Amino acid sequence: MFNNIFIEEIFADDIMRIAMITWEYPPRIVGGLAIHCKGLAEGLVRSGHRVDVITIGYDMPDYENINGVNVYRVKPITHPHFLTWAMFMAEEMEKKLGILGIDNYDVVHCHDWMTHFVGANLKHLCRMPYVQSIHSTEIGRCGGLYSDDSKAIHTIEYLSTYESCQVITVSKSLKDEVCYLFNTPEDKVRVIYNGINPWEFDINMSWEERISFRRSLGIQDDEKIILFVGRLTYQKGVEYLIRAMPKILERHNAKLVIAGSGDMRSYLENLCYQLGVGHRVVFLGFVDENTLKKLYKSADVVVIPSVYEPFGIVALEAMAAGTPVVVSSVGGLREIIQHEYNGVWVYPKNPDSIAWGVDRVLSDWGFRDYIINNAKKDVYEKYSWDNIAKETAEVYKIAMEMMRK
């Protein structure tokens, strides 16, 4: 009898049943959050834990097992007002967890403000340990609080840090931001960086395959590819990269390839023609994972000109692919990239500085190879999802212990 009890306790300590709550999960991808949740969930499964993801999927199966992760999808009432829709989403997610059985889980892990309601309600009603991941803040994304909706979202973000047992941020800079904005105790916030599976982006492409792929994008054989990957929104700063293009083109025969969608696309397209570089900029819109990997491998430089960037998973993907990166010296990008060691820093919102950074990489092939080799070493050693999953599991244990008291 003693042995059975002992075995059960060891099992409970080592193996956890996790409910992960996120509004996006592949193949539904809105931004980097979907990729983060997938990498973390699959890393946790490889560590032996059971992970059920509760997410959205109007035109997808209600349930799938994807690489060992149980993915459950809900279909909330549609509504044009995003905040209202988020309330409907949270209600459906709670209902799904009730159907699956709340007692089947040891911890609930919520990602970003829209899922906070699920975690807080389960904590108070069911004594469920609640962990909240914050990937960015409303003030950072928008540059301030300029509407009633933004003010409401900011308040919900505060509540998520207050109600949760533990908070996870994806960089030290974001931790500092959260602690400052919401007066969150420092010892409540754990920094766990984003990660990738580096081998997924370190694909083999022959010279002939790269040339063929580049031609399919309208790139001439003698042209360099400057690549931007991300949402076309204020925080991503692509406007300043476009404004840098006239100066870049003075020294390099290049085209800017923009992979991503967003509400600034029309404005950015008009800006290209105003600056006289419309024929040198290719807007691809949203691209699938396969195309993205080929883009990284075929590009000559990846530029991340963000105004605000809590982490910057695009940097890791490019580094794994063996493509040099030029990044704004902001937020988490400053923590990933060491200037002129594994990439190049430039000033945010500064087209002249961005043009300098691109030229620094494209003009010196010895320097280019040096930062590529260092970047690839870093991404394999520091940013694997298996290590990140283990760190996250430790946070779950802290939250579970808090709720036992």
C-alpha positions as CSV (number, residue, x, y, z in Angstrom):
1,M,0.0,0.0,0.0
2,F,2.8,2.4,0.9
3,N,4.6,1.7,-2.4
4,N,1.4,2.4,-4.4
5,I,0.9,5.8,-2.7
6,F,4.6,6.6,-3.2
7,I,4.4,5.8,-7.0
8,E,1.3,7.9,-7.4
9,E,2.9,10.9,-5.7
10,I,6.0,10.7,-7.9
11,F,3.7,10.5,-11.0
12,A,1.8,13.5,-9.8
13,D,5.0,15.5,-9.3
14,D,6.5,14.6,-12.7
15,I,3.6,14.4,-15.0
16,M,1.1,17.3,-15.3
17,R,-2.2,17.7,-17.1
18,I,-2.2,21.2,-18.7
19,A,-5.0,23.2,-20.2
20,M,-3.5,25.8,-22.5
21,I,-5.8,28.6,-23.5
22,T,-5.0,30.6,-26.7
23,W,-7.0,32.4,-29.3
24,E,-4.7,31.3,-32.1
25,Y,-3.1,27.9,-32.8
26,P,-1.8,26.5,-36.1
27,P,-3.1,26.2,-38.7
28,R,-4.9,29.4,-37.5
29,I,-2.1,31.9,-37.3
30,V,-2.6,35.6,-36.6
31,G,0.9,36.4,-35.3
32,G,3.8,34.9,-33.3
33,L,1.5,33.7,-30.5
34,A,0.3,30.7,-32.5
35,I,3.9,29.6,-33.2
36,H,4.8,30.1,-29.5
37,C,1.9,28.0,-28.2
38,K,2.6,25.2,-30.7
39,G,6.3,25.0,-29.9
40,L,5.6,25.1,-26.1
41,A,2.7,22.6,-26.2
42,E,4.7,20.1,-28.2
43,G,7.8,20.6,-26.0
44,L,5.7,19.8,-22.9
45,V,4.4,16.7,-24.6
46,R,7.9,15.5,-25.4
47,S,8.7,16.0,-21.7
48,G,5.9,13.6,-20.8
49,H,3.1,16.0,-19.9
50,R,-0.5,15.9,-21.2
51,V,-1.5,19.1,-23.0
52,D,-5.0,20.0,-24.1
53,V,-5.1,23.3,-26.1
54,I,-8.4,25.1,-26.1
55,T,-8.6,27.5,-29.1
56,I,-10.7,28.9,-31.9
57,G,-11.5,27.2,-35.2
58,Y,-14.7,28.1,-37.1
59,D,-13.9,26.1,-40.2
60,M,-11.7,23.4,-38.6
61,P,-12.4,20.1,-36.8
62,D,-13.7,20.4,-33.2
63,Y,-10.9,18.1,-32.2
64,E,-7.5,17.0,-33.5
65,N,-4.4,15.3,-32.1
66,I,-1.5,17.2,-33.6
67,N,2.0,15.9,-32.7
68,G,0.7,14.5,-29.4
69,V,-1.2,17.7,-28.4
70,N,-5.0,17.5,-28.0
71,V,-6.4,20.5,-29.8
72,Y,-10.0,21.4,-29.0
73,R,-11.6,24.2,-31.0
74,V,-14.6,26.3,-30.1
75,K,-16.8,28.5,-32.4
76,P,-17.9,31.6,-30.4
77,I,-20.7,33.9,-31.7
78,T,-19.3,36.3,-34.2
79,H,-19.4,40.0,-33.5
80,P,-17.9,43.0,-35.2
81,H,-16.7,44.5,-31.8
82,F,-13.5,42.7,-30.8
83,L,-14.0,43.1,-27.1
84,T,-17.5,41.7,-27.2
85,W,-16.3,38.8,-29.3
86,A,-13.5,38.1,-26.8
87,M,-16.2,37.7,-24.1
88,F,-18.1,35.2,-26.2
89,M,-14.8,33.4,-26.9
90,A,-14.0,33.1,-23.2
91,E,-17.5,31.8,-22.4
92,E,-17.1,29.1,-25.0
93,M,-13.7,28.1,-23.8
94,E,-14.9,27.8,-20.2
95,K,-17.8,25.7,-21.4
96,K,-15.4,23.4,-23.3
97,L,-13.3,22.9,-20.2
98,G,-16.4,22.1,-18.2
99,I,-17.4,19.4,-20.8
100,L,-13.9,18.0,-20.8
101,G,-13.9,18.0,-17.0
102,I,-12.1,20.6,-14.9
103,D,-10.8,17.9,-12.5
104,N,-8.8,16.4,-15.4
105,Y,-6.3,19.3,-15.2
106,D,-3.6,20.4,-12.8
107,V,-3.0,23.9,-14.2
108,V,-4.5,26.3,-16.7
109,H,-2.1,28.4,-18.8
110,C,-3.6,31.4,-20.5
111,H,-2.0,33.5,-23.2
112,D,-2.6,37.2,-23.6
113,W,-5.4,39.3,-22.3
114,M,-8.4,37.8,-24.1
115,T,-8.1,34.5,-22.2
116,H,-7.6,36.0,-18.8
117,F,-11.3,35.6,-17.9
118,V,-11.0,31.8,-18.3
119,G,-8.0,31.5,-15.9
120,A,-9.4,33.9,-13.3
121,N,-12.8,32.2,-13.2
122,L,-11.3,28.7,-12.9
123,K,-9.0,29.9,-10.1
124,H,-11.9,31.3,-8.0
125,L,-14.5,28.7,-8.8
126,C,-12.4,25.6,-8.9
127,R,-9.2,26.5,-7.1
128,M,-7.3,25.9,-10.3
129,P,-3.7,27.1,-10.5
130,Y,-3.7,29.9,-13.1
131,V,-0.5,30.9,-15.0
132,Q,-0.7,33.9,-17.3
133,S,1.7,34.5,-20.2
134,I,2.0,38.1,-21.4
135,H,3.5,38.5,-24.9
136,S,3.0,42.2,-25.3
137,T,1.0,45.1,-23.8
138,E,-1.6,47.3,-25.2
139,I,0.4,50.4,-24.6
140,G,3.4,48.9,-26.3
141,R,1.4,47.6,-29.3
142,C,-0.4,50.9,-29.9
143,G,2.1,53.4,-28.6
144,G,-0.4,54.6,-25.9
145,L,-4.1,54.3,-24.9
146,Y,-6.1,56.3,-27.5
147,S,-9.5,54.7,-27.3
148,D,-12.0,53.3,-24.7
149,D,-11.3,49.8,-26.1
150,S,-7.6,50.3,-25.5
151,K,-8.2,51.5,-22.0
152,A,-10.4,48.4,-21.3
153,I,-7.7,46.0,-22.7
154,H,-5.1,47.7,-20.6
155,T,-7.3,47.2,-17.5
156,I,-7.8,43.5,-18.4
157,E,-4.0,43.1,-18.8
158,Y,-3.6,44.5,-15.3
159,L,-6.2,42.1,-13.9
160,S,-4.4,39.2,-15.5
161,T,-1.3,40.0,-13.6
162,Y,-3.2,40.6,-10.4
163,E,-5.4,37.4,-10.5
164,S,-2.9,34.9,-11.8
165,C,-0.7,32.8,-9.5
166,Q,2.4,33.3,-11.8
167,V,3.1,35.6,-14.8
168,I,5.4,34.6,-17.6
169,T,7.0,37.2,-20.0
170,V,9.1,36.5,-23.1
171,S,11.9,38.9,-22.2
172,K,13.5,40.9,-19.4
173,S,12.4,44.1,-21.1
174,L,8.8,43.0,-21.1
175,K,9.0,42.0,-17.5
176,D,10.2,45.5,-16.6
177,E,7.4,46.9,-18.6
178,V,4.8,44.7,-16.9
179,C,6.1,45.5,-13.4
180,Y,6.1,49.2,-14.2
181,L,2.7,49.4,-15.8
182,F,0.8,47.2,-13.5
183,N,2.8,47.4,-10.3
184,T,3.3,43.6,-10.4
185,P,5.7,42.2,-7.8
186,E,9.0,41.3,-9.5
187,D,9.1,37.9,-7.8
188,K,5.7,37.0,-9.4
189,V,7.0,37.4,-13.0
190,R,9.2,34.8,-14.6
191,V,11.2,35.5,-17.8
192,I,11.1,32.5,-20.2
193,Y,12.3,33.4,-23.8
194,N,10.5,32.3,-26.9
195,G,12.0,29.4,-28.8
196,I,12.0,27.5,-32.1
197,N,12.9,24.1,-33.4
198,P,16.0,25.3,-35.2
199,W,16.3,22.3,-37.5
200,E,12.8,23.2,-39.0
201,F,14.2,26.4,-40.5
202,D,17.7,25.1,-41.3
203,I,16.4,23.4,-44.5
204,N,18.5,22.2,-47.4
205,M,18.0,24.2,-50.6
206,S,20.4,23.8,-53.6
207,W,21.6,26.8,-55.5
208,E,19.3,25.9,-58.4
209,E,16.3,25.6,-56.0
210,R,17.0,29.0,-54.5
211,I,17.4,30.7,-57.9
212,S,14.1,29.1,-59.1
213,F,12.3,30.2,-56.0
214,R,13.6,33.7,-56.2
215,R,12.6,34.0,-59.8
216,S,9.1,32.9,-58.9
217,L,8.9,36.0,-56.7
218,G,10.0,38.3,-59.5
219,I,13.6,38.6,-58.3
220,Q,16.3,38.9,-60.9
221,D,19.4,36.8,-60.5
222,D,21.6,39.8,-59.8
223,E,19.2,41.3,-57.2
224,K,19.6,41.0,-53.4
225,I,16.5,40.1,-51.3
226,I,15.8,42.2,-48.2
227,L,13.2,40.4,-46.3
228,F,10.6,41.6,-43.8
229,V,8.3,39.1,-42.0
230,G,5.5,40.2,-39.8
231,R,2.2,41.9,-39.4
232,L,1.7,45.2,-41.2
233,T,1.0,47.2,-38.1
234,Y,2.4,50.2,-36.3
235,Q,4.5,48.2,-33.8
236,K,6.4,46.3,-36.5
237,G,7.9,49.5,-38.0
238,V,7.9,48.3,-41.7
239,E,7.1,51.9,-42.7
240,Y,10.7,52.9,-41.7
241,L,12.2,50.1,-43.7
242,I,10.3,51.2,-46.8
243,R,11.5,54.8,-46.1
244,A,15.1,53.4,-46.0
245,M,14.8,51.8,-49.5
246,P,15.8,54.9,-51.6
247,K,19.1,55.1,-49.7
248,I,19.7,51.3,-49.8
249,L,19.1,51.4,-53.6
250,E,21.9,53.9,-54.0
251,R,24.4,51.2,-53.1
252,H,22.7,47.9,-53.8
253,N,20.6,46.3,-56.5
254,A,17.9,44.9,-54.3
255,K,14.3,44.3,-53.8
256,L,12.3,44.4,-50.5
257,V,10.1,41.4,-50.0
258,I,7.3,41.9,-47.4
259,A,5.7,38.7,-46.1
260,G,2.7,39.5,-43.9
261,S,-0.8,41.0,-43.8
262,G,-2.3,43.8,-41.8
263,D,-4.4,46.9,-41.8
264,M,-1.5,49.2,-42.9
265,R,-1.0,47.5,-46.3
266,S,-2.8,50.1,-48.4
267,Y,-0.9,52.9,-46.7
268,L,2.4,51.1,-47.2
269,E,1.7,50.4,-50.8
270,N,0.9,54.1,-51.4
271,L,4.1,55.1,-49.5
272,C,6.2,52.9,-51.9
273,Y,4.9,54.7,-54.9
274,Q,5.3,58.2,-53.3
275,L,9.0,57.3,-52.6
276,G,9.5,56.0,-56.1
277,V,10.3,52.5,-55.0
278,G,7.1,50.7,-55.8
279,H,8.8,48.6,-58.5
280,R,11.4,47.5,-55.9
281,V,8.9,46.3,-53.2
282,V,7.0,43.0,-53.4
283,F,4.0,42.5,-51.1
284,L,3.3,38.8,-50.7
285,G,0.6,38.9,-48.0
286,F,0.4,36.1,-45.6
287,V,2.6,33.1,-46.5
288,D,2.4,29.5,-45.4
289,E,5.1,27.8,-43.3
290,N,6.8,26.1,-46.3
291,T,7.0,29.3,-48.3
292,L,8.3,31.2,-45.2
293,K,11.2,28.7,-44.7
294,K,12.2,29.1,-48.4
295,L,12.0,32.9,-48.0
296,Y,14.4,32.8,-45.1
297,K,16.8,30.5,-46.9
298,S,16.7,32.6,-50.1
299,A,17.0,36.1,-48.5
300,D,20.3,38.0,-48.3
301,V,19.3,39.8,-45.1
302,V,16.2,39.9,-42.8
303,V,15.3,43.2,-41.3
304,I,13.2,43.6,-38.2
305,P,12.6,47.3,-37.8
306,S,10.1,47.1,-34.9
307,V,9.1,50.1,-32.9
308,Y,8.0,47.8,-30.1
309,E,9.1,44.1,-29.8
310,P,8.8,42.2,-26.6
311,F,10.7,39.3,-28.1
312,G,11.0,38.8,-31.9
313,I,10.7,35.1,-32.9
314,V,11.3,36.1,-36.5
315,A,14.9,36.8,-35.5
316,L,15.4,33.3,-34.2
317,E,13.8,31.8,-37.4
318,A,16.2,33.8,-39.6
319,M,19.2,33.0,-37.5
320,A,18.4,29.3,-37.7
321,A,18.1,29.5,-41.5
322,G,21.5,31.1,-41.7
323,T,20.4,34.5,-42.8
324,P,21.9,37.6,-41.3
325,V,19.6,39.9,-39.3
326,V,19.4,43.6,-38.8
327,V,17.1,44.6,-35.9
328,S,15.8,47.7,-34.1
329,S,17.6,48.1,-30.8
330,V,14.4,47.7,-28.8
331,G,12.8,45.3,-26.3
332,G,13.6,41.7,-26.5
333,L,15.5,42.1,-29.8
334,R,18.3,43.8,-27.7
335,E,18.5,40.6,-25.6
336,I,18.6,38.1,-28.5
337,I,21.0,40.1,-30.7
338,Q,24.4,41.2,-29.7
339,H,25.5,44.0,-32.0
340,E,28.1,42.9,-34.6
341,Y,28.4,39.5,-33.0
342,N,25.2,37.6,-34.1
343,G,23.4,40.5,-35.9
344,V,23.3,44.2,-36.3
345,W,21.5,46.8,-34.2
346,V,19.9,49.9,-35.8
347,Y,17.9,52.8,-34.3
348,P,14.1,52.4,-34.3
349,K,12.1,54.8,-36.5
350,N,15.3,55.8,-38.3
351,P,15.5,55.1,-42.0
352,D,19.1,56.3,-42.3
353,S,20.2,53.9,-39.5
354,I,18.3,51.0,-41.1
355,A,19.9,51.7,-44.5
356,W,23.3,51.7,-42.7
357,G,22.6,48.3,-41.1
358,V,21.5,46.7,-44.4
359,D,24.6,48.1,-46.1
360,R,26.8,46.9,-43.2
361,V,25.7,43.3,-43.9
362,L,25.5,43.4,-47.7
363,S,28.9,45.1,-48.2
364,D,31.1,42.8,-46.1
365,W,30.8,39.1,-46.8
366,G,33.4,38.2,-44.2
367,F,31.4,40.0,-41.5
368,R,28.2,38.5,-42.9
369,D,29.6,34.9,-42.4
370,Y,30.9,35.8,-38.9
371,I,27.5,36.9,-37.6
372,I,25.7,34.0,-39.4
373,N,27.9,31.4,-37.7
374,N,27.5,33.0,-34.2
375,A,23.8,33.4,-34.7
376,K,23.3,29.7,-35.6
377,K,25.3,28.6,-32.6
378,D,23.2,30.7,-30.3
379,V,19.9,29.6,-31.6
380,Y,20.7,25.9,-31.3
381,E,22.2,26.2,-27.8
382,K,19.9,28.7,-26.1
383,Y,16.4,28.7,-27.7
384,S,15.2,25.1,-28.1
385,W,11.5,24.4,-27.2
386,D,12.5,21.4,-25.1
387,N,14.5,23.6,-22.7
388,I,11.8,26.2,-22.6
389,A,9.1,23.6,-21.8
390,K,11.1,22.4,-18.8
391,E,11.4,26.0,-17.5
392,T,7.7,26.5,-18.0
393,A,6.9,23.3,-16.2
394,E,8.7,24.6,-13.1
395,V,6.5,27.7,-13.1
396,Y,3.4,25.4,-13.2
397,K,4.7,23.7,-10.1
398,I,5.1,27.0,-8.3
399,A,1.5,27.9,-9.2
400,M,0.2,24.5,-8.1
401,E,2.0,24.8,-4.7
402,M,0.5,28.3,-4.2
403,M,-3.0,27.0,-4.6
404,R,-2.4,24.1,-2.2
405,K,-1.7,26.6,0.7
